[in-house]
Amino acid sequence: MVVGTTLGGYVPLLWGDTFFSLTSVILTAIGGFLGIYIGFKISQNL
């Protein structure tokens, strides 16, 4: 989850937005959910 939220927050910086833009907030949330989902799927395969 930490990796997903960090990457999601940094992506808007590539096109010049800030950390506090709406795009950054949305991508941070999406990255967090993807991180949780991927972690859940990995834990089921162990």
N, C-alpha and C positions, 0 to 999 in steps of 0.2 A: 504494500500500500504506500509506503514511504517513497519508494522509487517511482511509482506511478504518479503520485501527486507532485513530486519534484519535477519530473519530466514534463508533465502537463502544464505546470506553471512556467517553465522556461520556454516552451514552444513559441508563445506570442512574442518573446523578445527577438526572435529571428526576423520578424517583419516590422519591428520598431515599436510595438506596444509596451506597456509597462506591466509590472507585477500586479497592479491594482486595477487593471482593465477588466471589463466584463468577460472578454474572451479568456483571459487568464484564469478567472474564477471558474468558468464553465469547464475549461480543459483540466483544471486541477481536480474538479469533482469527477470528471470522466476518468482521469488517470487513476484516481483513488479506487473507483469501482472496478476498473480493469485489473488493478493490482490485487484487490481482494479476490476477484474471480480467478485469476491465474494462480494465486497462492492456494486457493481452495482446490482447483483442479490438480495441481502438483501434489498436494497432500493426499488426495484420493488415490494417486498412482503409487504411493509408497507402501 
